[in-house]
Amino acid sequence: MTTPAHPSPRTRGAVLGATAAFAALTLAACGGNVGAGGDSAGADFPTGPVTITVGQDAGGSTDLIARAVAEGMAEDLGVAVPVVNRAGANGAVATEEVAGQPADGYELVLLNASLITITPLAVSDDEAVDLSNLDVLKGLSQDDYVLIASAESGFENLADLQDASGSIKYGTTGVGTGSQLAQAALFAQAEIDGTAVPFDSGSPALTAVVGDQVQVATVQLGEAKPQIDAGGVVPLLAFSAERNQYLPDVPTAVEEGYDVPVSQYRAIAAPQGLPDDVKARLVEAIDAAIASDTYTAFNQNNLLTPHEISGEEVTTQWTDLAERYRALTEEYNISLADG
């Protein structure tokens, strides 16, 4: 999908700044009272495109969610809302880039919770993304992970995996991801001997399972479901806290007796320090987007569970998850940095 051309943040900022300065001088010359009535600088927001940056490649779940939200926001805001992909470091590149932009509401980022809750367990403190550098606007959805096995492996449930002789190769969607944490924690608790094989994303991990290059892998349900339905892979369990509505016959790791509830959550955020009225306008536009029938159908078609909570609730939840996951890795001596 071609991203619409739009001014760079610096160029746009310079143009808007010059325009605002000229308007202020004109009002002053006419005796106008800038800011009269208590209106803040964002009263006329937005006056140009609002960009959503995605830290993953085009076509993946995160990118598709961003584009679905952007479509609804553009209709509500009355301006273009282009989506730009800046893949790298599980989303850290894009997030740091947006966090460093002016807090004017024109630069947003689509966040994956794993970047905040899990990636810091696999990288140095200097490389970890700090959520305090962002204003989280709204939680969007929950995307559950499912442990799948190749048809050739003969695995039909977790017990088969536990009884397997020799080392098992298991694919992950990358270092510092929910896929890696979920499997590492499950294997440690269930005393399964396995070797992690990290891939760059869910698609190659899924392909490796279908081809029996790895016996099992944990990927997001939306990616795995077509192969599950086709019989190319076998779902062993889900890592959600409760059974996923789209896999009602597949047990969860929690049901099997293991403390491994790991899901991918997503939210939309902006640089820290947004003016209150700009923040309120953006939240209003996001709310309008996710309330639409089009977005509801998008969630259903992509097997996403709505998790539409406030930015403050997102911050609390993700902070709690980060602490829980760190405790889990320490308890079972799990090193995500090792792959």
Backbone torsions as a table, in degrees:
resi	resn	phi	psi	omega
1	MET	NA	131.0	-177.4
2	THR	-81.4	130.2	179.6
3	THR	-82.6	127.9	-179.7
4	PRO	-58.7	141.1	178.8
5	ALA	-67.9	143.0	178.1
6	HIS	-154.9	156.9	-178.1
7	PRO	-62.2	149.2	174.7
8	SER	-67.3	157.2	-179.8
9	PRO	-54.4	-40.4	-176.7
10	ARG	-69.4	-42.5	-179.4
11	THR	-64.3	-47.0	-179.4
12	ARG	-60.7	-43.2	-179.1
13	GLY	-60.5	-39.7	-179.0
14	ALA	-66.0	-43.3	-179.3
15	VAL	-64.5	-47.8	-179.8
16	LEU	-63.8	-38.2	-179.9
17	GLY	-64.4	-43.0	179.2
18	ALA	-64.7	-41.4	179.0
19	THR	-61.9	-45.0	-179.6
20	ALA	-63.6	-41.0	-179.4
21	ALA	-63.8	-42.6	179.7
22	PHE	-63.4	-41.8	179.6
23	ALA	-62.8	-40.4	-178.8
24	ALA	-65.1	-41.5	179.1
25	LEU	-64.7	-39.0	-180.0
26	THR	-64.4	-44.1	179.2
27	LEU	-63.1	-41.7	-179.4
28	ALA	-62.4	-41.2	-178.8
29	ALA	-65.2	-28.9	-179.5
30	CYS	-93.3	5.6	-179.9
31	GLY	83.2	11.9	-178.0
32	GLY	-70.7	155.1	179.1
33	ASN	-108.9	95.5	-179.1
34	VAL	-61.7	128.2	178.3
35	GLY	88.3	5.0	179.9
36	ALA	-61.1	146.2	179.3
37	GLY	83.8	2.4	176.2
38	GLY	82.9	3.6	178.7
39	ASP	-68.3	140.3	178.4
40	SER	-92.7	-176.6	-175.2
41	ALA	-65.6	-19.0	-177.1
42	GLY	-95.8	17.0	-174.6
43	ALA	-59.6	-33.5	-177.8
44	ASP	-100.0	11.0	-179.2
45	PHE	-64.9	138.7	-3.4
46	PRO	-97.9	154.1	177.0
47	THR	-110.0	2.8	179.9
48	GLY	-161.0	-174.9	-176.8
49	PRO	-58.9	143.8	173.9
50	VAL	-111.7	114.1	-174.2
51	THR	-92.8	135.1	172.4
52	ILE	-108.6	118.9	178.4
53	THR	-96.3	137.2	-179.8
54	VAL	-116.9	132.4	-177.0
55	GLY	-86.9	15.1	178.8
56	GLN	-130.0	165.6	-179.6
57	ASP	-66.7	159.5	177.5
58	ALA	-64.7	143.8	175.3
59	GLY	100.6	-18.8	178.6
60	GLY	-80.8	176.2	-176.9
61	SER	-58.5	-45.9	-177.6
62	THR	-61.9	-43.2	179.3
63	ASP	-63.7	-43.8	-179.0
64	LEU	-64.5	-38.4	177.5
65	ILE	-63.4	-45.5	179.7
66	ALA	-58.5	-42.0	-177.6
67	ARG	-70.6	-34.5	177.6
68	ALA	-66.9	-42.2	177.6
69	VAL	-67.6	-41.9	-178.2
70	ALA	-60.2	-37.9	-179.9
71	GLU	-61.1	-45.7	179.5
72	GLY	-70.6	-37.4	179.0
73	MET	-64.6	-41.0	-179.4
74	ALA	-60.4	-40.3	179.3
75	GLU	-65.7	-39.2	-177.9
76	ASP	-76.4	-39.0	-176.9
77	LEU	-80.7	-25.2	-178.5
78	GLY	79.0	17.4	176.5
79	VAL	-134.0	165.1	176.9
80	ALA	-68.0	142.4	175.1
81	VAL	-127.2	79.8	-179.0
82	PRO	-71.8	151.7	176.2
83	VAL	-110.7	128.8	-179.0
84	VAL	-118.3	133.5	179.2
85	ASN	-97.7	126.7	177.1
86	ARG	-131.6	74.1	-174.6
87	ALA	-70.1	148.1	176.1
88	GLY	149.5	133.4	174.2
89	ALA	55.4	44.7	177.0
90	ASN	57.5	29.8	178.0
91	GLY	100.6	-6.4	-176.7
92	ALA	-66.2	-37.9	-178.5
93	VAL	-60.0	-50.1	-179.1
94	ALA	-65.6	-42.2	-176.3
95	THR	-65.8	-43.8	178.5
96	GLU	-65.2	-36.2	179.3
97	GLU	-63.2	-46.7	-179.4
98	VAL	-69.5	-39.7	-179.7
99	ALA	-60.0	-26.5	-179.6
100	GLY	-86.9	-1.2	-179.8
101	GLN	-85.0	163.3	176.8
102	PRO	-58.9	142.7	-179.9
103	ALA	-84.4	67.7	-177.2
104	ASP	-113.6	-0.4	177.5
105	GLY	91.0	-2.2	-176.7
106	TYR	-93.7	-8.0	178.8
107	GLU	-126.0	117.7	179.8
108	LEU	-122.8	164.8	178.1
109	VAL	-137.6	141.5	175.4
110	LEU	-91.9	114.8	-174.0
111	LEU	-97.0	138.9	165.8
112	ASN	-96.8	134.2	-179.1
113	ALA	-60.2	-33.0	-177.2
114	SER	-59.3	-30.2	178.6
115	LEU	-62.2	-33.7	-177.1
116	ILE	-93.2	-35.7	-171.0
117	THR	-97.7	-25.0	-173.1
118	ILE	-121.2	-45.2	-178.3
119	THR	-53.3	-38.4	178.1
120	PRO	-59.0	-18.7	178.0
121	LEU	-79.4	-11.4	-176.1
122	ALA	-114.8	-7.2	-177.5
123	VAL	-127.4	171.4	178.3
124	SER	-72.6	163.7	179.6
125	ASP	-59.5	-34.5	-179.6
126	ASP	-67.2	-27.3	-177.7
127	GLU	-90.8	-15.8	-177.4
128	ALA	-73.0	142.2	178.5
129	VAL	-84.0	132.8	-178.6
130	ASP	-98.4	117.1	-178.0
131	LEU	-63.6	-22.2	-179.1
132	SER	-69.3	-12.0	177.0
133	ASN	-84.4	2.9	-176.4
134	LEU	-128.9	153.2	167.1
135	ASP	-101.3	108.9	178.9
136	VAL	-78.4	127.1	-174.3
137	LEU	-93.2	-42.9	-173.5
138	LYS	-165.6	137.8	170.0
139	GLY	-80.3	148.5	-173.7
140	LEU	-117.1	-57.5	-171.1
141	SER	-156.8	168.2	177.3
142	GLN	-121.3	128.7	-179.6
143	ASP	-120.3	111.2	-173.2
144	ASP	-83.9	148.9	175.9
145	TYR	-92.6	146.3	176.5
146	VAL	-131.3	136.3	176.5
147	LEU	-86.5	118.4	-177.6
148	ILE	-117.4	152.7	178.5
149	ALA	-122.4	152.0	176.3
150	SER	-69.2	150.1	178.2
151	ALA	-62.4	-34.2	-178.6
152	GLU	-70.9	-21.6	-176.8
153	SER	-68.9	-27.6	-177.2
154	GLY	81.3	0.8	179.4
155	PHE	-75.2	130.6	177.5
156	GLU	-120.4	-14.1	179.3
157	ASN	-158.6	176.9	-177.4
158	LEU	-64.1	-35.2	-179.7
159	ALA	-60.4	-38.6	177.8
160	ASP	-61.8	-38.4	-179.5
161	LEU	-67.2	-41.2	179.3
162	GLN	-67.2	-32.2	-177.5
163	ASP	-85.6	-8.3	-176.4
164	ALA	-65.0	139.9	178.6
165	SER	-88.1	147.9	178.0
166	GLY	79.1	176.7	-177.8
167	SER	-79.8	138.4	179.5
168	ILE	-102.3	135.1	174.3
169	LYS	-90.7	126.2	178.0
170	TYR	-125.1	133.4	-178.4
171	GLY	-87.9	144.2	173.9
172	THR	-123.9	163.9	180.0
173	THR	-87.6	11.1	175.9
174	GLY	134.1	164.1	179.3
175	VAL	-71.9	134.0	178.4
176	GLY	81.1	21.2	-179.6
177	THR	-109.1	165.2	176.4
178	GLY	-62.7	-33.3	177.2
179	SER	-58.6	-46.8	-179.4
180	GLN	-65.9	-46.4	-178.3
181	LEU	-63.9	-45.2	-176.9
182	ALA	-58.6	-47.2	-177.8
183	GLN	-71.3	-41.4	-179.5
184	ALA	-61.9	-42.2	-180.0
185	ALA	-68.6	-41.6	179.2
186	LEU	-63.5	-47.1	-177.9
187	PHE	-63.7	-37.0	179.7
188	ALA	-67.5	-45.0	-177.9
189	GLN	-71.1	-37.4	-177.8
190	ALA	-88.9	1.1	178.9
191	GLU	55.6	49.6	176.6
192	ILE	-100.9	130.1	179.2
193	ASP	-82.1	115.0	-177.6
194	GLY	-147.0	155.2	177.9
195	THR	-118.2	123.8	-178.5
196	ALA	-75.1	137.6	174.4
197	VAL	-124.1	98.5	-176.1
198	PRO	-77.7	138.2	173.6
199	PHE	-115.9	174.6	-176.8
200	ASP	-80.1	-19.3	-178.5
201	SER	-168.2	-174.9	-177.4
202	GLY	-70.3	-34.5	-175.8
203	SER	-60.4	-51.6	178.5
204	PRO	-67.3	-30.6	177.1
205	ALA	-65.7	-43.0	178.1
206	LEU	-63.0	-43.4	179.2
207	THR	-60.4	-38.5	-180.0
208	ALA	-65.9	-35.4	177.4
209	VAL	-70.6	-44.7	179.3
210	VAL	-56.6	-39.3	179.9
211	GLY	-86.6	3.9	179.8
212	ASP	60.3	26.2	173.3
213	GLN	-74.7	-30.0	166.4
214	VAL	-127.7	147.2	-175.0
215	GLN	-76.4	-35.3	179.6
216	VAL	-139.9	163.6	174.1
217	ALA	-160.4	157.9	175.0
218	THR	-113.0	120.3	-179.8
219	VAL	-134.3	168.8	179.0
220	GLN	-73.7	145.2	-172.2
221	LEU	-57.3	-41.1	-178.6
222	GLY	-58.1	-33.2	178.7
223	GLU	-79.1	-36.3	-173.9
224	ALA	-83.3	-27.4	-170.2
225	LYS	-55.6	-43.7	179.3
226	PRO	-58.2	-40.2	179.1
227	GLN	-73.5	-31.9	175.4
228	ILE	-63.7	-46.5	-179.0
229	ASP	-64.8	-33.0	-178.4
230	ALA	-83.5	-8.4	-179.3
231	GLY	83.3	10.3	179.9
232	GLY	-74.5	-27.2	176.9
233	VAL	-138.6	161.3	-178.2
234	VAL	-116.1	123.2	178.2
235	PRO	-76.9	127.1	-179.2
236	LEU	-97.2	-43.0	176.3
237	LEU	-166.3	162.9	177.2
238	ALA	-108.6	153.8	-178.4
239	PHE	-101.8	14.8	176.8
240	SER	-78.2	160.5	-179.8
241	ALA	-67.3	-33.0	177.4
242	GLU	-128.3	162.6	-179.4
243	ARG	-57.3	137.3	179.0
244	ASN	-74.9	136.6	-176.8
245	GLN	-62.2	-22.8	-179.2
246	TYR	-92.1	-6.4	175.9
247	LEU	-134.0	60.8	-172.3
248	PRO	-64.4	-21.2	-178.0
249	ASP	-95.4	0.7	-177.8
250	VAL	-102.5	122.6	-178.7
251	PRO	-70.0	162.2	175.2
252	THR	-95.8	163.0	175.6
253	ALA	-61.7	-35.6	178.4
254	VAL	-62.0	-43.6	177.8
255	GLU	-60.7	-33.9	-179.4
256	GLU	-77.8	-4.0	176.0
257	GLY	99.9	16.8	-176.5
258	TYR	-120.5	136.0	-175.6
259	ASP	-83.6	73.0	-178.7
260	VAL	-136.8	61.8	174.4
261	PRO	-85.8	102.6	-177.8
262	VAL	-129.3	117.8	175.6
263	SER	-127.8	161.7	175.2
264	GLN	-97.4	120.7	176.3
265	TYR	-107.4	152.9	179.0
266	ARG	-133.2	149.4	-179.2
267	ALA	-149.6	166.5	178.3
268	ILE	-116.5	137.6	-173.1
269	ALA	-140.4	169.1	179.7
270	ALA	-137.5	167.9	174.7
271	PRO	-56.2	144.4	-177.7
272	GLN	-63.9	138.1	176.4
273	GLY	104.9	21.0	178.3
274	LEU	-60.9	140.4	170.7
275	PRO	-59.3	145.6	-175.0
276	ASP	-57.0	-42.0	-176.5
277	ASP	-71.9	-32.2	176.4
278	VAL	-67.7	-44.1	178.4
279	LYS	-60.7	-44.7	-179.5
280	ALA	-62.3	-38.7	-179.5
281	ARG	-67.7	-39.6	178.7
282	LEU	-66.3	-43.3	178.5
283	VAL	-62.5	-39.8	177.9
284	GLU	-59.7	-42.3	-179.6
285	ALA	-68.8	-39.1	177.5
286	ILE	-64.6	-43.7	178.5
287	ASP	-59.1	-41.0	179.5
288	ALA	-65.2	-38.7	-179.0
289	ALA	-65.5	-46.9	-174.5
290	ILE	-78.9	-12.0	177.3
291	ALA	-86.8	-8.1	-175.4
292	SER	-75.1	153.4	176.9
293	ASP	-62.8	-33.8	-180.0
294	THR	-62.6	-43.7	-178.8
295	TYR	-71.2	-37.8	177.1
296	THR	-59.6	-44.1	178.3
297	ALA	-65.1	-37.1	177.8
298	PHE	-60.1	-47.3	178.5
299	ASN	-57.5	-45.9	-178.2
300	GLN	-65.7	-42.0	-178.7
301	ASN	-67.3	-26.5	-178.3
302	ASN	-105.6	11.3	175.4
303	LEU	59.8	35.9	179.9
304	LEU	-98.2	137.8	176.8
305	THR	-95.2	121.0	179.8
306	PRO	-57.2	135.9	175.5
307	HIS	-140.2	64.5	-168.5
308	GLU	-92.7	86.1	-176.9
309	ILE	-116.7	165.5	-178.0
310	SER	-69.2	162.3	178.1
311	GLY	-60.2	-37.4	178.6
312	GLU	-65.2	-39.6	178.1
313	GLU	-67.6	-36.8	176.4
314	VAL	-60.1	-48.1	-178.5
315	THR	-59.5	-43.7	178.8
316	THR	-64.6	-47.5	-177.8
317	GLN	-62.7	-47.1	-176.7
318	TRP	-68.6	-34.4	176.2
319	THR	-65.0	-42.3	178.0
320	ASP	-64.3	-41.4	179.4
321	LEU	-63.8	-40.6	179.4
322	ALA	-59.6	-42.8	179.5
323	GLU	-67.5	-39.9	-179.7
324	ARG	-65.7	-43.5	-178.9
325	TYR	-67.4	-37.5	177.8
326	ARG	-63.5	-42.5	178.7
327	ALA	-63.0	-37.2	-179.6
328	LEU	-65.1	-44.3	-179.5
329	THR	-68.2	-33.8	178.8
330	GLU	-71.3	-39.5	-179.0
331	GLU	-63.6	-38.2	-176.6
332	TYR	-106.2	12.7	175.5
333	ASN	54.0	49.6	-179.8
334	ILE	-97.7	128.9	176.0
335	SER	-112.2	108.8	178.9
336	LEU	-73.7	-22.7	-180.0
337	ALA	-66.7	-19.6	-179.8
338	ASP	-81.9	-1.7	178.8
339	GLY	101.6	NA	NA
